[in-house]
Amino acid sequence: MTLPVNVVALLALAAFGAGLVDAIAGGGGLITVPTLLAAGLPPQVALATNKGQAAFGAVSSFTSFWMRGGIDRKRAPIGFVFGFFGALAGAEVLLLVRPEPLKPVVLVLLVLAAAFVAWPRKPSEGRPHAWAMFALVPVASVLGFYDGFFGPGVGSMLIVAFVLMFGDTLTRASGNAKVVNLASNLAALALFASRGTVLWRIALPMAAANACGAFVGARLAVKRGDRLVRVVVLVVVAVLVLKIASDLVRG
């Protein structure tokens, strides 16, 4: 499938915005997937191509947070491994069943996540719960599976999970979320690429733009701190809730 140059340029612009938003709060797929569908790609191809470009942005944002000390290096290997295999399983299941039944559950989870992020509280970084490292295995596995199977809002859910479990600040949680997000993107991309469903001539220009946006977004998150992350998380979650609710109403 070949698209006009101007359409590819618009897709790349959307990918830049998605990478920037995703690096801060997750939810970049809300920008790129509808844009790819609007460009005329079939749903399965749009999803696969989206993973093809998003993986590069995930690498960029992960690297930016890692180089600036924004990621807990002790828990990163656990989050990566279980996020990877969780997403691989989720992507496999996606080929067998439809993701629509998950939408009401996701809607409730996103509303709860938004309420938690908006609730004022004192930072508690450095005081993780005793059970946090044990809980990281099922959390990374389940949310990795969800990202491979469906995806919207996984970054925001990871941020909230790490605040609750480890007492991370929002900025620190955003950095740690990139570990699982990187793993899930790589796993899904590996599966889709092996099936030949990624349109690389579209994915690669978008990937370059996404990586640039992710680089800028990660730097902004580290520099601006919790206030920026909180605002962007709330905006992203609100848009996700409206989008999913609208899909449910339309049936």
ZADO-1210 file (C-alpha; in nm, 4 decimals, padded with zeros to 6 digits):
<atoms>
<atom x="00.0000" y="00.0000" z="00.0000" code="MET" pos="1"/>
<atom x="00.1423" y="00.3374" z="-00.1066" code="THR" pos="2"/>
<atom x="00.0358" y="00.6740" z="00.0374" code="LEU" pos="3"/>
<atom x="00.0995" y="01.0237" z="-00.1071" code="PRO" pos="4"/>
<atom x="00.4013" y="01.2089" z="00.0319" code="VAL" pos="5"/>
<atom x="00.1833" y="01.4764" z="00.1945" code="ASN" pos="6"/>
<atom x="-00.0164" y="01.2089" z="00.3809" code="VAL" pos="7"/>
<atom x="00.3038" y="01.0455" z="00.5073" code="VAL" pos="8"/>
<atom x="00.4232" y="01.3892" z="00.6201" code="ALA" pos="9"/>
<atom x="00.1016" y="01.4408" z="00.8183" code="LEU" pos="10"/>
<atom x="00.1416" y="01.0958" z="00.9728" code="LEU" pos="11"/>
<atom x="00.4963" y="01.1872" z="01.0752" code="ALA" pos="12"/>
<atom x="00.3701" y="01.5090" z="01.2346" code="LEU" pos="13"/>
<atom x="00.1111" y="01.3097" z="01.4294" code="ALA" pos="14"/>
<atom x="00.3857" y="01.0686" z="01.5360" code="ALA" pos="15"/>
<atom x="00.5959" y="01.3561" z="01.6722" code="PHE" pos="16"/>
<atom x="00.3041" y="01.4718" z="01.8878" code="GLY" pos="17"/>
<atom x="00.2362" y="01.1159" z="01.9968" code="ALA" pos="18"/>
<atom x="00.5985" y="01.0605" z="02.0967" code="GLY" pos="19"/>
<atom x="00.6043" y="01.3814" z="02.2994" code="LEU" pos="20"/>
<atom x="00.2830" y="01.3001" z="02.4862" code="VAL" pos="21"/>
<atom x="00.3704" y="00.9345" z="02.5328" code="ASP" pos="22"/>
<atom x="00.7083" y="01.0145" z="02.6884" code="ALA" pos="23"/>
<atom x="00.5391" y="01.2252" z="02.9553" code="ILE" pos="24"/>
<atom x="00.2161" y="01.0438" z="03.0343" code="ALA" pos="25"/>
<atom x="00.1398" y="00.7652" z="02.7867" code="GLY" pos="26"/>
<atom x="-00.1502" y="00.7707" z="02.5425" code="GLY" pos="27"/>
<atom x="00.0392" y="00.8448" z="02.2223" code="GLY" pos="28"/>
<atom x="-00.1469" y="00.5682" z="02.0435" code="GLY" pos="29"/>
<atom x="-00.4634" y="00.7739" z="02.0778" code="LEU" pos="30"/>
<atom x="-00.3077" y="01.0114" z="01.8244" code="ILE" pos="31"/>
<atom x="-00.1375" y="00.7722" z="01.5838" code="THR" pos="32"/>
<atom x="-00.3827" y="00.4819" z="01.5556" code="VAL" pos="33"/>
<atom x="-00.6846" y="00.6960" z="01.4503" code="PRO" pos="34"/>
<atom x="-00.4554" y="00.8883" z="01.2136" code="THR" pos="35"/>
<atom x="-00.3360" y="00.5676" z="01.0487" code="LEU" pos="36"/>
<atom x="-00.6943" y="00.4447" z="01.0175" code="LEU" pos="37"/>
<atom x="-00.7995" y="00.7781" z="00.8691" code="ALA" pos="38"/>
<atom x="-00.5214" y="00.7372" z="00.6107" code="ALA" pos="39"/>
<atom x="-00.6989" y="00.4233" z="00.4892" code="GLY" pos="40"/>
<atom x="-00.4958" y="00.1437" z="00.6490" code="LEU" pos="41"/>
<atom x="-00.6891" y="-00.1707" z="00.7504" code="PRO" pos="42"/>
<atom x="-00.7215" y="-00.2045" z="01.1310" code="PRO" pos="43"/>
<atom x="-00.4721" y="-00.4893" z="01.1731" code="GLN" pos="44"/>
<atom x="-00.2165" y="-00.3171" z="00.9503" code="VAL" pos="45"/>
<atom x="-00.2724" y="00.0154" z="01.1293" code="ALA" pos="46"/>
<atom x="-00.2102" y="-00.1479" z="01.4676" code="LEU" pos="47"/>
<atom x="00.1018" y="-00.3270" z="01.3451" code="ALA" pos="48"/>
<atom x="00.2412" y="-00.0163" z="01.1748" code="THR" pos="49"/>
<atom x="00.1714" y="00.1853" z="01.4875" code="ASN" pos="50"/>
<atom x="00.3850" y="-00.0549" z="01.6906" code="LYS" pos="51"/>
<atom x="00.6522" y="-00.0261" z="01.4218" code="GLY" pos="52"/>
<atom x="00.6825" y="00.3477" z="01.4804" code="GLN" pos="53"/>
<atom x="00.6036" y="00.3552" z="01.8536" code="ALA" pos="54"/>
<atom x="00.8887" y="00.1196" z="01.9432" code="ALA" pos="55"/>
<atom x="01.1433" y="00.3774" z="01.8289" code="PHE" pos="56"/>
<atom x="00.9836" y="00.6461" z="02.0430" code="GLY" pos="57"/>
<atom x="00.9818" y="00.4060" z="02.3380" code="ALA" pos="58"/>
<atom x="01.3567" y="00.3497" z="02.2942" code="VAL" pos="59"/>
<atom x="01.4178" y="00.7261" z="02.2770" code="SER" pos="60"/>
<atom x="01.2175" y="00.8154" z="02.5875" code="SER" pos="61"/>
<atom x="01.3580" y="00.5202" z="02.7827" code="PHE" pos="62"/>
<atom x="01.7137" y="00.6248" z="02.6942" code="THR" pos="63"/>
<atom x="01.6489" y="00.9872" z="02.7944" code="SER" pos="64"/>
<atom x="01.5092" y="00.8897" z="03.1341" code="PHE" pos="65"/>
<atom x="01.7829" y="00.6291" z="03.1888" code="TRP" pos="66"/>
<atom x="02.0693" y="00.8698" z="03.1109" code="MET" pos="67"/>
<atom x="01.9244" y="01.1277" z="03.3521" code="ARG" pos="68"/>
<atom x="01.8791" y="00.8831" z="03.6388" code="GLY" pos="69"/>
<atom x="01.5013" y="00.8814" z="03.6076" code="GLY" pos="70"/>
<atom x="01.4665" y="00.5016" z="03.6190" code="ILE" pos="71"/>
<atom x="01.5129" y="00.2625" z="03.9108" code="ASP" pos="72"/>
<atom x="01.7812" y="00.0287" z="03.7795" code="ARG" pos="73"/>
<atom x="01.7144" y="-00.2428" z="04.0373" code="LYS" pos="74"/>
<atom x="01.3575" y="-00.3059" z="03.9305" code="ARG" pos="75"/>
<atom x="01.4069" y="-00.2320" z="03.5583" code="ALA" pos="76"/>
<atom x="01.5104" y="-00.5895" z="03.4602" code="PRO" pos="77"/>
<atom x="01.2005" y="-00.7378" z="03.6280" code="ILE" pos="78"/>
<atom x="00.9670" y="-00.4863" z="03.4670" code="GLY" pos="79"/>
<atom x="01.1249" y="-00.5379" z="03.1256" code="PHE" pos="80"/>
<atom x="01.1237" y="-00.9183" z="03.1231" code="VAL" pos="81"/>
<atom x="00.7678" y="-00.9639" z="03.2475" code="PHE" pos="82"/>
<atom x="00.6363" y="-00.6726" z="03.0431" code="GLY" pos="83"/>
<atom x="00.7923" y="-00.8269" z="02.7312" code="PHE" pos="84"/>
<atom x="00.6461" y="-01.1731" z="02.7733" code="PHE" pos="85"/>
<atom x="00.3120" y="-01.0335" z="02.8905" code="GLY" pos="86"/>
<atom x="00.2859" y="-00.8237" z="02.5734" code="ALA" pos="87"/>
<atom x="00.3930" y="-01.1141" z="02.3547" code="LEU" pos="88"/>
<atom x="00.1091" y="-01.3220" z="02.4979" code="ALA" pos="89"/>
<atom x="-00.1344" y="-01.0332" z="02.4585" code="GLY" pos="90"/>
<atom x="-00.0421" y="-00.9798" z="02.0939" code="ALA" pos="91"/>
<atom x="-00.0893" y="-01.3504" z="02.0245" code="GLU" pos="92"/>
<atom x="-00.4336" y="-01.3474" z="02.1886" code="VAL" pos="93"/>
<atom x="-00.5276" y="-01.0392" z="01.9856" code="LEU" pos="94"/>
<atom x="-00.5098" y="-01.2536" z="01.6738" code="LEU" pos="95"/>
<atom x="-00.7746" y="-01.4855" z="01.8195" code="LEU" pos="96"/>
<atom x="-01.0279" y="-01.2615" z="01.9964" code="VAL" pos="97"/>
<atom x="-01.1710" y="-00.9129" z="01.9750" code="ARG" pos="98"/>
<atom x="-01.0551" y="-00.6435" z="02.2231" code="PRO" pos="99"/>
<atom x="-01.3919" y="-00.4647" z="02.2473" code="GLU" pos="100"/>
<atom x="-01.5114" y="-00.6501" z="02.5650" code="PRO" pos="101"/>
<atom x="-01.2232" y="-00.4890" z="02.7551" code="LEU" pos="102"/>
<atom x="-01.3377" y="-00.1336" z="02.6853" code="LYS" pos="103"/>
<atom x="-01.5829" y="-00.0951" z="02.9808" code="PRO" pos="104"/>
<atom x="-01.3175" y="-00.2255" z="03.2208" code="VAL" pos="105"/>
<atom x="-01.0578" y="00.0116" z="03.0775" code="VAL" pos="106"/>
<atom x="-01.3004" y="00.3020" z="03.1073" code="LEU" pos="107"/>
<atom x="-01.3453" y="00.2409" z="03.4824" code="VAL" pos="108"/>
<atom x="-00.9707" y="00.1965" z="03.5372" code="LEU" pos="109"/>
<atom x="-00.8911" y="00.5205" z="03.3578" code="LEU" pos="110"/>
<atom x="-01.1448" y="00.7193" z="03.5590" code="VAL" pos="111"/>
<atom x="-00.9967" y="00.5800" z="03.8822" code="LEU" pos="112"/>
<atom x="-00.6462" y="00.6594" z="03.7580" code="ALA" pos="113"/>
<atom x="-00.7446" y="01.0186" z="03.6788" code="ALA" pos="114"/>
<atom x="-00.8992" y="01.0616" z="04.0249" code="ALA" pos="115"/>
<atom x="-00.5838" y="00.9285" z="04.1887" code="PHE" pos="116"/>
<atom x="-00.3500" y="01.1525" z="03.9887" code="VAL" pos="117"/>
<atom x="-00.5653" y="01.4608" z="04.0578" code="ALA" pos="118"/>
<atom x="-00.5886" y="01.3948" z="04.4336" code="TRP" pos="119"/>
<atom x="-00.3428" y="01.6226" z="04.6219" code="PRO" pos="120"/>
<atom x="-00.0886" y="01.4382" z="04.8381" code="ARG" pos="121"/>
<atom x="00.2647" y="01.4647" z="04.9659" code="LYS" pos="122"/>
<atom x="00.5410" y="01.2991" z="04.7621" code="PRO" pos="123"/>
<atom x="00.6569" y="00.9724" z="04.9136" code="SER" pos="124"/>
<atom x="00.9485" y="00.8815" z="04.6883" code="GLU" pos="125"/>
<atom x="01.1943" y="00.6422" z="04.8494" code="GLY" pos="126"/>
<atom x="00.9372" y="00.4620" z="05.0663" code="ARG" pos="127"/>
<atom x="00.8159" y="00.1640" z="04.8626" code="PRO" pos="128"/>
<atom x="00.5811" y="-00.0871" z="05.0184" code="HIS" pos="129"/>
<atom x="00.7448" y="-00.4097" z="05.1351" code="ALA" pos="130"/>
<atom x="00.5439" y="-00.6094" z="04.8830" code="TRP" pos="131"/>
<atom x="00.6186" y="-00.3802" z="04.5887" code="ALA" pos="132"/>
<atom x="00.8927" y="-00.5885" z="04.4241" code="MET" pos="133"/>
<atom x="00.6761" y="-00.9011" z="04.4448" code="PHE" pos="134"/>
<atom x="00.3786" y="-00.7131" z="04.2997" code="ALA" pos="135"/>
<atom x="00.5922" y="-00.5825" z="04.0125" code="LEU" pos="136"/>
<atom x="00.5861" y="-00.9257" z="03.8445" code="VAL" pos="137"/>
<atom x="00.2050" y="-00.9526" z="03.8032" code="PRO" pos="138"/>
<atom x="00.1658" y="-00.5788" z="03.7365" code="VAL" pos="139"/>
<atom x="00.4254" y="-00.5776" z="03.4570" code="ALA" pos="140"/>
<atom x="00.2837" y="-00.9031" z="03.3169" code="SER" pos="141"/>
<atom x="-00.0811" y="-00.7928" z="03.3212" code="VAL" pos="142"/>
<atom x="-00.0230" y="-00.4410" z="03.1889" code="LEU" pos="143"/>
<atom x="00.2253" y="-00.5763" z="02.9337" code="GLY" pos="144"/>
<atom x="-00.0409" y="-00.8239" z="02.8213" code="PHE" pos="145"/>
<atom x="-00.2945" y="-00.5413" z="02.8029" code="TYR" pos="146"/>
<atom x="-00.0595" y="-00.3292" z="02.5919" code="ASP" pos="147"/>
<atom x="00.0024" y="-00.6140" z="02.3498" code="GLY" pos="148"/>
<atom x="-00.3683" y="-00.6953" z="02.3319" code="PHE" pos="149"/>
<atom x="-00.5336" y="-00.3526" z="02.3356" code="PHE" pos="150"/>
<atom x="-00.3168" y="-00.0657" z="02.4617" code="GLY" pos="151"/>
<atom x="-00.4919" y="00.2672" z="02.5307" code="PRO" pos="152"/>
<atom x="-00.3989" y="00.4216" z="02.8643" code="GLY" pos="153"/>
<atom x="-00.1329" y="00.1668" z="02.9613" code="VAL" pos="154"/>
<atom x="00.1275" y="00.4379" z="03.0249" code="GLY" pos="155"/>
<atom x="-00.1044" y="00.6241" z="03.2611" code="SER" pos="156"/>
<atom x="-00.1942" y="00.3010" z="03.4410" code="MET" pos="157"/>
<atom x="00.1730" y="00.2142" z="03.4856" code="LEU" pos="158"/>
<atom x="00.2429" y="00.5582" z="03.6302" code="ILE" pos="159"/>
<atom x="-00.0374" y="00.5212" z="03.8850" code="VAL" pos="160"/>
<atom x="00.0728" y="00.1660" z="03.9700" code="ALA" pos="161"/>
<atom x="00.4284" y="00.2760" z="04.0435" code="PHE" pos="162"/>
<atom x="00.3135" y="00.5698" z="04.2560" code="VAL" pos="163"/>
<atom x="00.0948" y="00.3350" z="04.4613" code="LEU" pos="164"/>
<atom x="00.3429" y="00.0482" z="04.4884" code="MET" pos="165"/>
<atom x="00.6788" y="00.2211" z="04.5200" code="PHE" pos="166"/>
<atom x="00.5882" y="00.5695" z="04.6377" code="GLY" pos="167"/>
<atom x="00.7390" y="00.7202" z="04.3215" code="ASP" pos="168"/>
<atom x="00.6825" y="01.0826" z="04.2399" code="THR" pos="169"/>
<atom x="00.4905" y="01.1238" z="03.9153" code="LEU" pos="170"/>
<atom x="00.8092" y="01.2107" z="03.7275" code="THR" pos="171"/>
<atom x="00.9908" y="00.9059" z="03.8649" code="ARG" pos="172"/>
<atom x="00.6897" y="00.6844" z="03.7918" code="ALA" pos="173"/>
<atom x="00.6790" y="00.8158" z="03.4346" code="SER" pos="174"/>
<atom x="01.0415" y="00.7135" z="03.3889" code="GLY" pos="175"/>
<atom x="00.9918" y="00.3677" z="03.5383" code="ASN" pos="176"/>
<atom x="00.6810" y="00.3144" z="03.3252" code="ALA" pos="177"/>
<atom x="00.9018" y="00.3475" z="03.0160" code="LYS" pos="178"/>
<atom x="01.0742" y="00.0173" z="03.1021" code="VAL" pos="179"/>
<atom x="00.7553" y="-00.1882" z="03.0746" code="VAL" pos="180"/>
<atom x="00.6346" y="00.0214" z="02.7825" code="ASN" pos="181"/>
<atom x="00.9569" y="-00.0354" z="02.5903" code="LEU" pos="182"/>
<atom x="00.9352" y="-00.4107" z="02.6514" code="ALA" pos="183"/>
<atom x="00.5722" y="-00.4338" z="02.5421" code="SER" pos="184"/>
<atom x="00.6358" y="-00.2327" z="02.2254" code="ASN" pos="185"/>
<atom x="00.9342" y="-00.4462" z="02.1267" code="LEU" pos="186"/>
<atom x="00.7425" y="-00.7704" z="02.1900" code="ALA" pos="187"/>
<atom x="00.4387" y="-00.6643" z="01.9853" code="ALA" pos="188"/>
<atom x="00.6605" y="-00.5283" z="01.7086" code="LEU" pos="189"/>
<atom x="00.8551" y="-00.8557" z="01.6899" code="ALA" pos="190"/>
<atom x="00.5323" y="-01.0517" z="01.6510" code="LEU" pos="191"/>
<atom x="00.3763" y="-00.8211" z="01.3919" code="PHE" pos="192"/>
<atom x="00.7003" y="-00.7933" z="01.1940" code="ALA" pos="193"/>
<atom x="00.7306" y="-01.1716" z="01.1840" code="SER" pos="194"/>
<atom x="00.3787" y="-01.1841" z="01.0348" code="ARG" pos="195"/>
<atom x="00.4671" y="-00.9214" z="00.7721" code="GLY" pos="196"/>
<atom x="00.1929" y="-00.6790" z="00.8793" code="THR" pos="197"/>
<atom x="00.4130" y="-00.3721" z="00.9420" code="VAL" pos="198"/>
<atom x="00.4229" y="-00.1229" z="00.6532" code="LEU" pos="199"/>
<atom x="00.7821" y="-00.0079" z="00.7036" code="TRP" pos="200"/>
<atom x="00.7705" y="00.2601" z="00.4327" code="ARG" pos="201"/>
<atom x="00.5112" y="00.4351" z="00.6507" code="ILE" pos="202"/>
<atom x="00.6387" y="00.3214" z="00.9899" code="ALA" pos="203"/>
<atom x="00.9987" y="00.4403" z="00.9444" code="LEU" pos="204"/>
<atom x="00.9266" y="00.8116" z="00.8731" code="PRO" pos="205"/>
<atom x="00.6790" y="00.8064" z="01.1618" code="MET" pos="206"/>
<atom x="00.9377" y="00.6316" z="01.3803" code="ALA" pos="207"/>
<atom x="01.1948" y="00.9075" z="01.3245" code="ALA" pos="208"/>
<atom x="00.9386" y="01.1730" z="01.4146" code="ALA" pos="209"/>
<atom x="00.8132" y="00.9749" z="01.7151" code="ASN" pos="210"/>
<atom x="01.1671" y="00.9327" z="01.8483" code="ALA" pos="211"/>
<atom x="01.2251" y="01.3092" z="01.8217" code="CYS" pos="212"/>
<atom x="00.8989" y="01.3825" z="02.0019" code="GLY" pos="213"/>
<atom x="00.9803" y="01.1269" z="02.2712" code="ALA" pos="214"/>
<atom x="01.3237" y="01.2837" z="02.3239" code="PHE" pos="215"/>
<atom x="01.1684" y="01.6278" z="02.3737" code="VAL" pos="216"/>
<atom x="00.8903" y="01.4911" z="02.5962" code="GLY" pos="217"/>
<atom x="01.1260" y="01.2984" z="02.8231" code="ALA" pos="218"/>
<atom x="01.3472" y="01.6055" z="02.8706" code="ARG" pos="219"/>
<atom x="01.0419" y="01.8166" z="02.9525" code="LEU" pos="220"/>
<atom x="00.9179" y="01.5608" z="03.2049" code="ALA" pos="221"/>
<atom x="01.2537" y="01.5430" z="03.3841" code="VAL" pos="222"/>
<atom x="01.2993" y="01.9210" z="03.3766" code="LYS" pos="223"/>
<atom x="00.9466" y="02.0331" z="03.4625" code="ARG" pos="224"/>
<atom x="00.8697" y="01.7588" z="03.7120" code="GLY" pos="225"/>
<atom x="00.5452" y="01.6423" z="03.8694" code="ASP" pos="226"/>
<atom x="00.3300" y="01.9419" z="03.7786" code="ARG" pos="227"/>
<atom x="00.3755" y="01.8895" z="03.4044" code="LEU" pos="228"/>
<atom x="00.3317" y="01.5131" z="03.4309" code="VAL" pos="229"/>
<atom x="00.0130" y="01.5516" z="03.6385" code="ARG" pos="230"/>
<atom x="-00.1433" y="01.7948" z="03.3883" code="VAL" pos="231"/>
<atom x="-00.0555" y="01.5849" z="03.0838" code="VAL" pos="232"/>
<atom x="-00.1683" y="01.2597" z="03.2490" code="VAL" pos="233"/>
<atom x="-00.5053" y="01.4153" z="03.3338" code="LEU" pos="234"/>
<atom x="-00.5532" y="01.5533" z="02.9823" code="VAL" pos="235"/>
<atom x="-00.4554" y="01.2222" z="02.8207" code="VAL" pos="236"/>
<atom x="-00.6782" y="01.0189" z="03.0518" code="VAL" pos="237"/>
<atom x="-00.9729" y="01.2556" z="02.9954" code="ALA" pos="238"/>
<atom x="-00.9382" y="01.2227" z="02.6173" code="VAL" pos="239"/>
<atom x="-00.9038" y="00.8441" z="02.6442" code="LEU" pos="240"/>
<atom x="-01.2150" y="00.8209" z="02.8608" code="VAL" pos="241"/>
<atom x="-01.4164" y="01.0312" z="02.6146" code="LEU" pos="242"/>
<atom x="-01.2874" y="00.8285" z="02.3180" code="LYS" pos="243"/>
<atom x="-01.3656" y="00.4893" z="02.4743" code="ILE" pos="244"/>
<atom x="-01.7044" y="00.6076" z="02.6045" code="ALA" pos="245"/>
<atom x="-01.7902" y="00.7383" z="02.2575" code="SER" pos="246"/>
<atom x="-01.6932" y="00.4034" z="02.1010" code="ASP" pos="247"/>
<atom x="-01.9147" y="00.2203" z="02.3513" code="LEU" pos="248"/>
<atom x="-02.2134" y="00.4476" z="02.2852" code="VAL" pos="249"/>
<atom x="-02.1773" y="00.3996" z="01.9091" code="ARG" pos="250"/>
<atom x="-02.1732" y="00.0253" z="01.9759" code="GLY" pos="251"/>
</atoms>
